């Protein structure tokens, strides 16, 4: 922490790390990660509408993030938007076929689907 407005060594390390991440990953990726965190927190708190808003924005900023799509699917499901949930789970699996949570969620959606 800082004493009387003077940054101590740990503060400078944190500032340097954040600066490196923003420059290496880009501001959009960093902002996407913050939105993913906020959306996940809203989902955990039982607020799917706030979760959807944050996670949809995170998906725009980090379109290759399978985890964002999976959590967006969970938020859609919590808001009873089943078609949107299925699409998000499908995108999550397409982005990362090793995302076991997304695979499990997609299988659950398919198993619960009424026969055609």
N, C-alpha and C positions, 0 to 999 in steps of 0.2 A: 504494500500500500504506500501511499505518499504521506510525507510529513510536511506540514506547512506549505503545501503546494509544490514540493520538490519531489520529482519522481525518483523512486528508489530503483535498484537494479531489476527486481521482478516486474515492475511496471514497464520498464523499457523493453524487457524481453517480450512481454505480452504485446506491446505496441508494435515491435518489430515483427513478431509472428503474424499479427493481423495484417500488417502492411504487406508482408510476403504473400500471404494467402490471397489477398485482394489482387495483387499484381500478377500472381501466378495463375490464379483461377478466374480472375475477372470479377468485376463488381456484380454482374448479373448472377454468377454462380454463388457468390457470397450472400447476396440478397435472397436468392432462391433457398439457400440453406436456412436462413432466418425465417422465411415464410413457411418452410417445411416444419421447422420446430414449432412455430406458432400454430400452424394448422393441426399438428399432432397434439399439441396441448389442448386446443379447443375440442378436438375429437375425444380426447381422454376425459374432458370436463363435461361431455355430453352435449356439446353445442355443434351439431353438424353443419349448420348454416355458416357459422364463422369459420369452421374447418374447411368447408368447400371454398369459401372466398379466398382464404390464404393459400390453400393447396392448388387451386386453379392458377393463381398468380405464380406460385412456385413452379408449376408445370410449364408455364410459358418461359420462365427464366432459366430453367434447367430441364430442357425437353428430353434429355437422355437419362434422367434419373428414374430408374425403375421403382425405387422406394417411394418417391413422390406419387407416382401413378397408383401404387398399391394403396397408400393411405388415402388418396383421393377416392379410390374405389370404396374403401371402408366408409368414408364420409358420405358418399352418394348412397350407399346401402343404408346407413343410419337415417338418411333423409328420405328413404323409400324411393329412390331413383334407381331402380334395378337395372334398366338398360344402360344408363350412364356408368353404373358400377361395373357391369360386365365389360364394357368397353375399356374402362380404366385398368381392370385386372388383365385384360387381353394385351393392352399396351405394355403393362409392367412385365409380363412374361415375354413378350416380343423383344423388349429392351434387354432383359436379363433372364435367360432360361434357367439360371441357377437360383433365382429368387423363389425360395421354397414357400414363403408366406403368400406371395402372389399366386403361385401354382395352386396352393391349398384353397385360397379364396376363389379362384376361378373354377376349380373342381366343385366347390360348394355351390357356386352359382349354377353351374351346369346340372348338378344333381337336383337342385331345387326347382329347376325350370319345368314347367308343365310340358307334357309330351305334345308334339305337333301333329 
